Amino acid sequence: MELLERLNAQLVRHRFQLALRPGRSQRSLSEQLAMIEAIRARDPRAAEAAVRTHLEGVIDALRA
């Protein structure tokens, strides 16, 4: 339980940091919509690509 609480605290901190970056919220929204569309289309390759794009963008934003 303690591990989950620590991970959640880190997640909250990272979300806050990302929310402060200009344009990041809009970019995340479009990336998440791409994930949803791929899932709705039952296209696993497109869904995986959309998730990877989103995660790479989040990682890049956190590193910047």
C-alpha positions as CSV (number, residue, x, y, z in Angstrom):
1,M,0.0,0.0,0.0
2,E,2.9,2.4,0.8
3,L,4.4,1.8,-2.6
4,L,1.2,2.7,-4.3
5,E,0.8,5.8,-2.2
6,R,4.3,6.9,-3.1
7,L,3.7,6.2,-6.8
8,N,0.5,8.1,-6.7
9,A,2.2,11.1,-5.1
10,Q,4.8,11.1,-7.9
11,L,2.1,10.9,-10.5
12,V,0.2,13.9,-9.0
13,R,3.5,15.9,-8.9
14,H,4.3,15.1,-12.6
15,R,0.7,15.9,-13.7
16,F,1.0,19.3,-12.0
17,Q,4.4,20.0,-13.6
18,L,3.0,19.1,-17.0
19,A,-0.1,21.3,-16.5
20,L,2.2,24.3,-16.1
21,R,3.9,23.8,-19.5
22,P,2.3,26.0,-22.2
23,G,0.4,24.0,-24.7
24,R,1.0,20.6,-23.0
25,S,-2.6,20.2,-21.9
26,Q,-3.9,20.6,-25.5
27,R,-1.2,18.3,-26.9
28,S,-2.1,15.6,-24.3
29,L,-5.7,16.0,-25.2
30,S,-5.1,15.4,-28.9
31,E,-2.8,12.5,-28.1
32,Q,-5.4,10.9,-25.8
33,L,-8.1,11.4,-28.4
34,A,-5.9,9.6,-30.9
35,M,-5.7,6.7,-28.4
36,I,-9.4,6.6,-28.0
37,E,-10.1,6.6,-31.7
38,A,-7.7,3.8,-32.3
39,I,-9.3,1.7,-29.6
40,R,-12.8,2.5,-31.0
41,A,-11.6,1.4,-34.4
42,R,-10.3,-1.8,-32.9
43,D,-6.8,-1.1,-34.4
44,P,-4.2,-2.4,-31.9
45,R,-1.3,-1.1,-33.9
46,A,-2.6,2.4,-34.1
47,A,-3.5,2.3,-30.4
48,E,0.0,1.2,-29.5
49,A,1.5,3.9,-31.7
50,A,-0.8,6.5,-30.1
51,V,0.1,5.4,-26.6
52,R,3.8,5.5,-27.5
53,T,3.5,8.9,-29.0
54,H,1.8,10.2,-25.9
55,L,4.3,8.7,-23.4
56,E,7.3,9.9,-25.4
57,G,5.7,13.4,-25.4
58,V,5.2,13.3,-21.7
59,I,8.7,12.0,-21.0
60,D,10.2,14.8,-23.3
61,A,8.1,17.4,-21.5
62,L,9.2,16.2,-18.1
63,R,12.9,16.2,-19.1
64,A,12.8,19.7,-20.6
